[in-house]
C-alpha cells in the first residue's frame, strides 16, 4: 500500500481555491493521509513554494507551514485548523513570515506550485522551539521512513 496525501479542496497539480490564500480567508486546507508506514512514530508536515518570488526566475523556497510530531493515530487535519485545535503533542515551526501557523499562497507574479509534504518518522522529535524548515529537516535526517506529497497551484487574480 502506498502512503498518500490528499485534500477534498484540490487535486494533485490542480488549482488551490482562493479561500486557502491571502486573497480570501487564508484557511488551511483539509488534508487527509492513508497507509502510513508501520514503523511511524510521528509525522511532519511542511508546506512550501519553490517558485518564489517569480516562477520564471525562482530565487528561494518560501515556507508556508511547518508542523511536527503529529501523532500517527490521526488520518488528517480539518480545514482551518488553529493552534489550539492541533492534535495533542503537535508542535509548530516558523514559516517565512517568521510566525507559526498556516500562511496561504500569496504569489507576487505567475503561477506557483505549493508542495504539501508529509513525512513519516521513526522517532518523536524533541521540542525544537519553533524551528525553521532547515532546522527541522536536519533533526529529521536519518529518521524518515516514508514520504508523500500533494502539489497545488495558485495564480493571483488580476483584479486584486
Backbone torsions as a table, in degrees:
resi	resn	phi	psi	omega
1	UNK	NA	142.3	-176.4
2	UNK	-96.5	132.2	174.4
3	UNK	-65.2	122.1	-175.2
4	UNK	-131.3	153.1	175.9
5	UNK	-129.0	131.5	-179.1
6	UNK	-144.7	169.9	177.2
7	UNK	-145.5	139.4	173.5
8	UNK	-72.4	-10.2	-178.2
9	UNK	-82.1	-32.2	-178.4
10	UNK	-157.3	153.5	178.7
11	UNK	-95.8	166.4	179.0
12	UNK	-55.0	127.3	-177.8
13	UNK	63.0	18.3	177.2
14	UNK	-98.7	170.6	-178.9
15	UNK	-70.7	139.3	174.6
16	UNK	-85.3	126.9	179.3
17	UNK	-61.3	147.3	-177.0
18	UNK	-56.2	-29.9	-177.5
19	UNK	-61.4	-17.4	179.2
20	UNK	-97.0	12.8	-173.6
21	UNK	-126.3	172.7	177.6
22	UNK	-67.5	-13.4	-180.0
23	UNK	-83.4	-2.4	-179.2
24	UNK	-143.9	-127.2	-174.5
25	UNK	-86.4	-10.0	178.2
26	UNK	56.8	44.0	179.5
27	UNK	-86.5	138.0	173.1
28	UNK	-64.6	142.2	179.5
29	UNK	-75.3	154.6	169.7
30	UNK	-67.2	134.3	177.8
31	UNK	-127.3	139.6	179.6
32	UNK	-131.9	143.6	177.1
33	UNK	-135.2	154.8	-179.8
34	UNK	-137.7	158.7	171.9
35	UNK	58.2	47.5	176.0
36	UNK	-66.6	148.5	-180.0
37	UNK	-59.1	146.6	-177.3
38	UNK	-58.1	-32.7	-176.5
39	UNK	-85.0	8.5	-177.6
40	UNK	-68.3	128.6	174.5
41	UNK	-106.9	-24.9	179.4
42	UNK	-160.2	162.0	179.6
43	UNK	-121.0	151.5	177.3
44	UNK	-126.5	135.4	175.6
45	UNK	-120.3	125.4	175.5
46	UNK	-127.2	127.6	176.1
47	UNK	-115.6	123.0	-179.7
48	UNK	-146.6	167.3	-176.2
49	UNK	-126.8	107.5	-178.7
50	UNK	-80.9	2.6	-174.1
51	UNK	-101.6	12.7	-175.4
52	UNK	-79.5	145.4	-7.4
53	UNK	-85.6	-18.1	-175.4
54	UNK	-131.3	121.2	-179.2
55	UNK	-56.6	-26.4	178.7
56	UNK	-74.3	-21.1	180.0
57	UNK	-150.9	67.1	-177.6
58	UNK	-64.2	142.7	-179.3
59	UNK	-120.5	-16.4	-177.2
60	UNK	-160.7	167.7	171.1
61	UNK	-104.2	119.2	-178.5
62	UNK	-89.9	124.4	-177.2
63	UNK	-91.5	126.6	-176.6
64	UNK	-103.6	-26.7	-175.8
65	UNK	-163.4	138.0	179.0
66	UNK	-137.3	115.2	175.5
67	UNK	-126.5	141.4	175.8
68	UNK	-144.1	164.6	-174.5
69	UNK	61.9	32.8	170.2
70	UNK	-66.3	133.3	-177.5
71	UNK	-70.1	141.5	179.8
72	UNK	-72.3	-4.3	179.4
73	UNK	-82.2	-10.8	178.0
74	UNK	-98.4	159.3	-178.2
75	UNK	-119.9	17.3	177.0
76	UNK	163.2	-177.6	177.6
77	UNK	-128.3	139.9	178.9
78	UNK	-75.0	163.1	173.6
79	UNK	-61.0	143.8	176.5
80	UNK	59.2	38.9	178.5
81	UNK	-69.8	129.0	-179.5
82	UNK	-105.5	165.2	-176.0
83	UNK	-52.9	-42.6	-178.0
84	UNK	-74.5	-6.8	178.1
85	UNK	-110.2	4.3	177.9
86	UNK	-68.5	150.5	178.4
87	UNK	-57.4	147.1	179.8
88	UNK	-52.2	134.3	178.4
89	UNK	91.4	-14.2	-178.9
90	UNK	-71.1	134.3	177.9
91	UNK	-118.5	159.2	-177.9
92	UNK	-119.7	150.7	173.0
93	UNK	-110.5	178.8	-178.8
94	UNK	-86.7	139.6	171.4
95	UNK	-92.2	-176.5	-177.5
96	UNK	-77.9	0.0	169.3
97	UNK	-89.8	4.8	179.9
98	UNK	62.7	39.7	176.4
99	UNK	-143.4	163.5	174.8
100	UNK	-88.3	161.5	178.2
101	UNK	101.3	172.9	-178.7
102	UNK	-77.1	136.0	169.9
103	UNK	-130.3	113.4	-172.6
104	UNK	-75.2	175.0	178.2
105	UNK	-53.9	139.4	-179.3
106	UNK	-157.4	53.3	-172.3
107	UNK	-70.7	140.2	179.5
108	UNK	-73.8	-27.3	-177.1
109	UNK	-158.5	143.8	172.0
110	UNK	75.0	178.1	177.5
111	UNK	-89.9	122.8	-179.4
112	UNK	-107.6	153.7	175.5
113	UNK	-101.9	134.1	180.0
114	UNK	-116.9	112.4	-177.4
115	UNK	-92.1	118.2	173.8
116	UNK	-100.8	102.8	-172.8
117	UNK	-107.5	126.9	179.5
118	UNK	-116.0	126.0	-178.9
119	UNK	-115.4	138.4	172.1
120	UNK	-101.0	128.3	-179.0
121	UNK	-115.1	153.0	178.5
122	UNK	-92.2	10.0	177.6
123	UNK	-138.8	162.4	167.7
124	UNK	-97.0	126.9	-177.4
125	UNK	-78.2	150.1	174.6
126	UNK	-70.7	168.3	175.3
127	UNK	-68.1	112.2	-177.1
128	UNK	-92.7	8.4	174.7
129	UNK	58.5	62.0	178.1
130	UNK	55.1	63.3	-176.8
131	UNK	-71.7	157.7	168.1
132	UNK	-75.5	169.2	176.3
133	UNK	-57.4	-42.4	-178.0
134	UNK	-62.2	-45.4	179.1
135	UNK	-63.7	-42.7	178.9
136	UNK	-63.3	-44.1	178.9
137	UNK	-61.6	-36.6	176.6
138	UNK	-64.0	-41.3	179.6
139	UNK	-67.8	-30.1	-179.4
140	UNK	-77.5	-22.6	-172.4
141	UNK	-50.6	128.4	178.6
142	UNK	83.9	-0.2	-176.8
143	UNK	-120.9	4.8	-179.9
144	UNK	-81.4	119.7	179.4
145	UNK	-107.9	-4.2	177.3
146	UNK	-170.8	154.0	-179.4
147	UNK	-152.0	142.0	175.1
148	UNK	-146.2	162.7	179.8
149	UNK	-149.2	157.2	175.6
150	UNK	-131.2	124.0	-178.6
151	UNK	-109.3	130.4	174.6
152	UNK	-122.0	157.1	-178.3
153	UNK	-115.3	147.8	175.6
154	UNK	-150.4	136.4	171.4
155	UNK	-129.5	133.8	-177.8
156	UNK	-72.0	144.6	178.6
157	UNK	-62.5	147.6	-178.0
158	UNK	-67.2	-26.2	-175.3
159	UNK	-95.2	25.9	-178.6
160	UNK	-76.4	NA	NA
